[in-house]
Amino acid sequence: MISKKLLIAVLPFFLLSSCEEGMITDCDYCYDNTAGPFKLDIKVDNPVFMPYYVTITVYEGPVENNLVLYRFETDWHEVSIDAFLYKTYTVTADYYFYGQHYTATDETCLQVRYDETTCENPCYFIFGNKMNLKLRYL
């Protein structure tokens, strides 16, 4: 059984470390209102294999629902698509190298936070809008 003294000593640490005060606001993703649409940034890259084409598929919700919003090929390192707040997106990137198929997957939900002090003007900061589908190891 945990002693009361230990619980009293540890509890404030957990309460203080659970705050969102440490979130950094990127003023490039600040908006005057929350009307949207907003941008979802998708990074695809593997500097070892160039040039390459990647097939990107964007789903609304989890992949299992099979609600495909977009499917396209790109040779860019980063692409942006329109997205809406509080909607879950799953993105897959299909790579083909030397007869091998690789799929990278990421999921996010765009959210908003009001920030009065960080940028020049008070604004709505969008977060959860960056997805990393880079291949790290082959």
SERO-4910 file (N, C-alpha, C, O; in steps of 0.05 Angstrom, whole numbers):
BEGIN
 pado doro    nc1    nc2    nc3   cac1   cac2   cac3    cc1    cc2    cc3    oc1    oc2    oc3
  Met    A     17    -24      0      0      0      0     18     25      0     38     26     14
  Ile    A     10     45    -15     25     69    -18     20     87      7     -2     90     16
  Ser    A     42     97     18     40    114     41     28    141     34     31    150     11
  Lys    A     15    154     53      3    180     48     24    201     43     19    219     27
  Lys    A     47    199     56     68    219     51     79    218     23     84    238     10
  Leu    A     82    194     12     92    191    -15     71    201    -35     78    215    -54
  Leu    A     46    196    -30     25    205    -47     23    235    -47     19    248    -68
  Ile    A     26    248    -24     25    277    -21     49    289    -35     47    311    -46
  Ala    A     72    276    -35     96    287    -48     95    285    -78    105    302    -92
  Val    A     83    263    -88     83    258   -117     59    272   -131     62    279   -154
  Leu    A     37    274   -119     12    285   -131     16    313   -143      8    317   -166
  Pro    A     29    332   -129     33    359   -141     50    358   -166     45    373   -185
  Phe    A     69    340   -167     86    337   -191     69    329   -215     72    340   -237
  Phe    A     51    310   -212     34    301   -234     14    323   -242      9    326   -266
  Leu    A      4    337   -223    -15    358   -230     -2    381   -245    -13    392   -264
  Leu    A     22    388   -237     36    410   -251     46    402   -278     47    419   -296
  Ser    A     53    377   -282     64    369   -308     42    362   -328     48    357   -351
  Ser    A     17    363   -320     -5    356   -339    -16    380   -353    -35    377   -369
  Cys    A     -7    404   -347    -18    428   -360     -9    431   -388     12    420   -396
  Glu    A    -24    446   -404    -17    451   -432     -1    476   -436      3    484   -459
  Glu    A      9    488   -416     24    513   -418     48    511   -436     57    531   -447
  Gly    A     60    488   -439     84    485   -455     80    484   -484    100    482   -499
  Met    A     55    485   -494     50    484   -523     61    509   -537     55    531   -528
  Ile    A     76    505   -558     88    527   -573     69    534   -596     60    517   -611
  Thr    A     64    560   -599     46    570   -620     63    577   -644     81    593   -642
  Asp    A     56    566   -667     69    572   -693     51    593   -706     29    586   -715
  Cys    A     60    618   -707     43    640   -717     35    636   -747     17    650   -756
  Asp    A     49    619   -762     42    613   -789     15    598   -791      2    599   -812
  Tyr    A      7    586   -769    -18    571   -768    -39    585   -750    -55    571   -738
  Cys    A    -37    611   -748    -56    627   -733    -76    640   -752    -69    650   -773
  Tyr    A   -101    640   -744   -123    651   -760   -140    670   -744   -141    667   -719
  Asp    A   -153    688   -757   -171    707   -744   -197    695   -734   -209    704   -715
  Asn    A   -205    673   -748   -230    660   -740   -227    630   -745   -206    621   -754
  Thr    A   -247    615   -739   -246    586   -742   -264    576   -764   -274    553   -763
  Ala    A   -269    593   -784   -287    585   -806   -274    565   -825   -288    548   -836
  Gly    A   -247    566   -828   -233    546   -845   -238    552   -875   -249    573   -881
  Pro    A   -230    535   -893   -216    510   -888   -187    516   -880   -176    537   -886
  Phe    A   -175    496   -868   -147    498   -859   -130    478   -874   -141    461   -889
  Lys    A   -104    481   -872    -86    464   -887    -75    441   -869    -68    445   -846
  Leu    A    -75    417   -881    -62    394   -869    -37    389   -884    -37    383   -908
  Asp    A    -14    391   -871     12    388   -884     22    359   -881     23    348   -859
  Ile    A     28    347   -904     37    320   -905     65    319   -916     70    327   -938
  Lys    A     84    308   -900    112    306   -909    117    277   -918    111    258   -903
  Val    A    128    274   -942    137    249   -952    165    253   -962    171    272   -976
  Asp    A    183    234   -956    210    238   -963    227    214   -956    222    201   -935
  Asn    A    246    208   -972    268    190   -965    291    198   -982    292    191  -1006
  Pro    A    310    213   -971    332    224   -988    350    203  -1000    365    210  -1018
  Val    A    348    178   -992    365    158  -1004    356    151  -1032    373    146  -1049
  Phe    A    330    150  -1037    320    142  -1063    306    166  -1076    284    174  -1069
  Met    A    320    177  -1096    309    199  -1111    316    195  -1140    337    185  -1145
  Pro    A    300    203  -1159    273    212  -1156    254    190  -1150    260    166  -1156
  Tyr    A    231    196  -1140    211    176  -1133    183    188  -1135    180    213  -1134
  Tyr    A    164    172  -1137    136    180  -1136    122    166  -1113    127    142  -1109
  Val    A    106    180  -1099     91    169  -1077     62    172  -1082     52    193  -1090
  Thr    A     47    150  -1077     18    152  -1078      7    158  -1051     11    142  -1032
  Ile    A     -7    180  -1049    -18    189  -1023    -49    184  -1024    -62    192  -1043
  Thr    A    -59    172  -1003    -88    168  -1000    -96    180   -974    -85    175   -953
  Val    A   -117    197   -975   -127    211   -952   -155    200   -945   -172    200   -962
  Tyr    A   -158    190   -921   -183    179   -912   -196    197   -891   -182    210   -876
  Glu    A   -223    198   -891   -237    210   -869   -242    189   -848   -255    169   -854
  Gly    A   -231    193   -824   -233    173   -803   -212    152   -807   -192    156   -821
  Pro    A   -216    129   -794   -196    107   -797   -196     94   -824   -217     96   -838
  Val    A   -175     81   -831   -172     68   -857   -194     47   -861   -204     43   -883
  Glu    A   -201     34   -839   -221     12   -840   -248     21   -851   -263      5   -862
  Asn    A   -254     47   -847   -280     57   -857   -280     60   -887   -301     62   -900
  Asn    A   -256     61   -900   -253     63   -929   -267     87   -941   -278     85   -963
  Leu    A   -267    110   -927   -279    135   -938   -256    151   -950   -244    169   -936
  Val    A   -250    146   -975   -227    159   -989   -236    187   -997   -255    191  -1012
  Leu    A   -221    207   -988   -226    235   -996   -209    243  -1020   -219    255  -1039
  Tyr    A   -183    235  -1020   -165    242  -1041   -146    218  -1046   -140    203  -1028
  Arg    A   -137    215  -1071   -116    197  -1078   -101    209  -1101   -112    216  -1122
  Phe    A    -74    213  -1097    -59    225  -1118    -30    217  -1115    -21    206  -1095
  Glu    A    -14    221  -1137     14    216  -1137     29    242  -1136     20    262  -1146
  Thr    A     52    241  -1123     68    266  -1121     98    258  -1120    105    236  -1112
  Asp    A    114    278  -1128    142    275  -1125    153    298  -1107    177    302  -1106
  Trp    A    135    312  -1095    142    334  -1077    149    322  -1049    140    301  -1042
  His    A    164    337  -1034    171    328  -1007    149    335   -987    147    321   -966
  Glu    A    133    355   -993    111    363   -975     88    372   -992     91    388  -1011
  Val    A     64    363   -985     40    372   -998     20    381   -977     22    373   -953
  Ser    A      2    399   -985    -19    409   -966    -46    404   -979    -50    408  -1003
  Ile    A    -65    397   -962    -92    393   -971   -111    408   -952   -103    414   -929
  Asp    A   -135    415   -961   -154    428   -944   -166    408   -924   -171    385   -931
  Ala    A   -170    418   -900   -181    401   -879   -198    418   -860   -196    442   -861
  Phe    A   -214    404   -844   -232    418   -826   -226    410   -797   -215    389   -792
  Leu    A   -234    428   -779   -229    423   -751   -245    399   -740   -267    394   -749
  Tyr    A   -234    386   -721   -246    364   -705   -256    341   -723   -275    327   -716
  Lys    A   -242    338   -745   -247    315   -763   -222    298   -763   -200    309   -766
  Thr    A   -225    272   -760   -202    255   -760   -194    247   -789   -212    240   -805
  Tyr    A   -169    249   -795   -158    242   -821   -137    221   -818   -120    223   -800
  Thr    A   -137    201   -835   -116    181   -836   -104    183   -864   -118    184   -884
  Val    A    -77    184   -866    -64    187   -891    -44    164   -894    -29    158   -876
  Thr    A    -44    152   -918    -24    131   -924     -7    141   -947    -17    155   -965
  Ala    A     18    133   -947     37    139   -969     48    112   -978     60     98   -963
  Asp    A     44    105  -1004     54     80  -1015     79     86  -1031     79    102  -1050
  Tyr    A    101     73  -1023    127     76  -1037    133     50  -1051    127     28  -1041
  Tyr    A    147     51  -1074    156     27  -1088    186     31  -1094    193     50  -1109
  Phe    A    203     14  -1083    232     15  -1088    241    -13  -1095    237    -32  -1080
  Tyr    A    254    -16  -1118    267    -41  -1126    248    -65  -1123    256    -86  -1113
  Gly    A    223    -62  -1131    204    -84  -1130    191    -88  -1103    176   -107  -1100
  Gln    A    198    -72  -1083    187    -75  -1056    166    -53  -1052    170    -30  -1061
  His    A    145    -59  -1038    124    -40  -1031    125    -33  -1001    127    -51   -985
  Tyr    A    125     -7   -995    125      2   -968    101     21   -964     95     37   -982
  Thr    A     88     19   -941     66     38   -935     71     51   -908     76     37   -888
  Ala    A     70     77   -908     72     93   -883     44    104   -877     30    113   -895
  Thr    A     36    104   -852      9    112   -844     11    131   -820     28    128   -802
  Asp    A     -6    151   -820     -8    170   -798    -37    179   -795    -51    180   -815
  Glu    A    -45    186   -771    -72    195   -766    -71    220   -748    -54    223   -731
  Thr    A    -90    239   -753    -91    263   -737   -119    274   -737   -136    266   -752
  Cys    A   -123    293   -718   -148    307   -716   -141    336   -711   -128    343   -691
  Leu    A   -148    354   -730   -142    382   -727   -158    394   -704   -182    389   -701
  Gln    A   -144    409   -687   -156    422   -664   -148    451   -663   -130    460   -677
  Val    A   -161    467   -647   -156    495   -645   -153    504   -616   -165    492   -598
  Arg    A   -136    524   -612   -132    536   -586   -129    566   -590   -116    575   -609
  Tyr    A   -142    582   -573   -141    611   -575   -116    621   -560   -111    613   -537
  Asp    A   -100    637   -574    -75    648   -562    -76    678   -564    -78    690   -586
  Glu    A    -74    691   -541    -76    720   -541    -48    734   -541    -47    758   -548
  Thr    A    -27    720   -534     -2    734   -528     22    728   -546     39    744   -550
  Thr    A     23    704   -558     47    696   -572     52    711   -598     74    720   -603
  Cys    A     32    713   -615     35    726   -642     28    756   -640     21    766   -619
  Glu    A     31    770   -663     26    799   -663     -2    806   -653     -6    824   -638
  Asn    A    -22    791   -663    -50    795   -656    -61    769   -643    -51    748   -649
  Pro    A    -81    772   -626    -94    747   -616   -105    731   -639   -115    742   -659
  Cys    A   -102    705   -637   -111    688   -659   -118    660   -650   -114    653   -627
  Tyr    A   -129    645   -669   -136    617   -664   -114    600   -676   -109    601   -700
  Phe    A   -100    585   -659    -77    569   -668    -87    541   -674   -100    528   -657
  Ile    A    -81    531   -698    -89    505   -707    -66    486   -701    -43    491   -709
  Phe    A    -71    463   -688    -51    443   -684    -62    415   -691    -86    412   -693
  Gly    A    -44    396   -694    -52    370   -704    -54    370   -735    -68    353   -746
  Asn    A    -42    390   -748    -44    393   -776    -19    385   -792    -16    391   -815
  Lys    A     -1    371   -778     24    362   -792     26    332   -790     23    320   -768
  Met    A     31    319   -813     33    290   -814     60    283   -826     68    295   -846
  Asn    A     73    264   -814    100    256   -823     98    227   -834     94    208   -818
  Leu    A    101    224   -860    100    198   -873    126    191   -886    127    177   -906
  Lys    A    148    201   -874    174    196   -884    182    167   -878    176    157   -856
  Leu    A    196    155   -896    208    128   -891    234    132   -876    251    148   -885
  Arg    A    238    118   -855    262    122   -839    283    100   -845    307    105   -848
  Tyr    A    273     75   -846    291     53   -850    281     35   -872    257     30   -874
  Leu    A    299     25   -888    292      6   -909    310    -18   -908    307    -36   -923
***
